[in-house]
Amino acid sequence: MSKNQSLSDNMQTNILTLMIFDPEYSSIVHGLMDPNYLDNRVMREICRETQSYINLYKRPPGEHIADLLEDKLNTEKASIRKMYEDILYDLFEQRENVNGEFVLNSLRGFIRGAHMKRELASAVENLQAGDVDRAELSIQQALRLPDASLDLGLFFGEDMDRTLAFLEEMTECFPTGIAEFDKAGIGPVPKELLIVMAPPNTGKTWSLLNYTKYALLGRKKVLHLTLEMHEGRTAQRYMQMLFSVSKRNKDVPIVEFERDEDGQMIGITPSMIERPTLEENPDIASQLRKHLRNSNRMQLVVKQFPTGQLTVPMLEAYLDQLERVKNFVPDMIVVDYADLMKLDISNMRASLGQLYKDLRGIAVERNCAMVTATQTNRDGSDVGVITERHVAEDFSKIAIADNIISLNQTEAERALGLMRAFVVKARNDEKGWQVLMSQAYQAGQFVLDSIRMSESYLEHVEALTAAQEAAAGVSDE
């Protein structure tokens, strides 16, 4: 391959020779080859005829190539006849002397170079037209060079090692702090997309931080992209969550689950814990510095982008920059939250669906877990349990995501520090079940304890609510 990204005449001849005569390499070259890669019009015609033959008969044409070109070889125009005769002569002459592996590698290298050249040219055109977003996308596509190889797939049972490779590739989900979900494998998983679905102000950001907390405790690298909350406020919440720090009240109310011998809930008991505070605490800075020094193995990057400005190409460029400059390759990417990325407002639903496909594509390509949140529609604010019917804007989110958890909370539950997490979708487990969680947002804790929902749950909530209201009435007197 020459420096100007053009195949030499000899290499073009060798490529055609392999495709026409070589039973080992013919199908591979056929799958990779575009006739437009060839400079000569006659060679392009020979390439098309050869590919048509392979498509029809599933084998190289060999000496039948002359039959395929019979009309050209018998034409009355001597100049055309001679061009075809000369090229066919070269093809027949070289058929025993071509290094198939070398030619194939050269073709793959050319394809990669042609891909980069095409995308960079497109980037220049888009910049000249003033379309920065499309130019950025073209640049990203240029950097994402295609794998110009041919994988015929897994021949089940024939290639035993590849057939059983899943045993080594099985990946458990990152821990979540919710024992019931951890046991079922419902959480962040490399190459998968997890969505938390909830109405406004129902703990979506806290839930994303909770996923990060447990990933960090498991020595994973996490990138947190915040599109709504300031970096400083996000850092504050991480401090609270990681080190159980209250914002202003040192006495934090919580509830504890009472269990029977089988682990089933038999009651809910109010309690109180004491935590250090951020406000009116002159020692808090030194305390937090000490915590951070003791936790220096945690690898977390928080990056803020303006609401409605982050595009998928911008995200990919940022990920590449993190890797090049800091050697930081995240095991999990948290997007808080995807609906606030840049969308095409003229075609919102299609744009949103494509966005979620692209995010999952990043997870697959970069072998990382992708976690984000999404708002429910209006009906989702008034139901007891949020299901797939309550997803906002584009229903394709449900099909694209691997796991979807909805957050459910009544006013009574909010007052008690309780929340229900419902499994809307689980790619590798059953869906349609709930986990009850106790929380302490004052101390930055999305989940203190959890238990599988029981039929008697509502009775326990009503009893505890009534008791607290009665106690409050007595104190007022």
Protein Blocks (a to p, Z undefined) as FASTA:
>chain_A
ZZkopacfklmmmmmmmmmmmmklmmmmmmmpcfklpmblklmmmmmmmmmmmmmnopaf
kjmlmmmmmmmmmpmblklmmmmmmmmmmmmmmmmmccfklmmmmmmmmmmmmmmmmmmm
mmmmmmmnopaklmmmmmmmmmmccddbddebjaehklmmlmmmmmmmpccdddehiakl
mmnopacdehiacdddddehihpmmmmmmmmmmmmmnopacddddfkbcfklmmmmmmmm
mnopafklmbdcdddddddfkopafbdcddddddddfbhpaklmmmmmmmmmmmmmpccd
dddddehkacfklmmmmmmmmmmmnopacfbdcdddfklmccdfklmmlmmmmmmmmmmm
mmmmnopacdddddddfklmmcfbdcfklpghilklmmmpmbdcdddddfklmmnopacd
ddfbafkbcehiacdddddfknopabfbdcdddfklmmmmmmmmmmmmmmmmmmmZZ
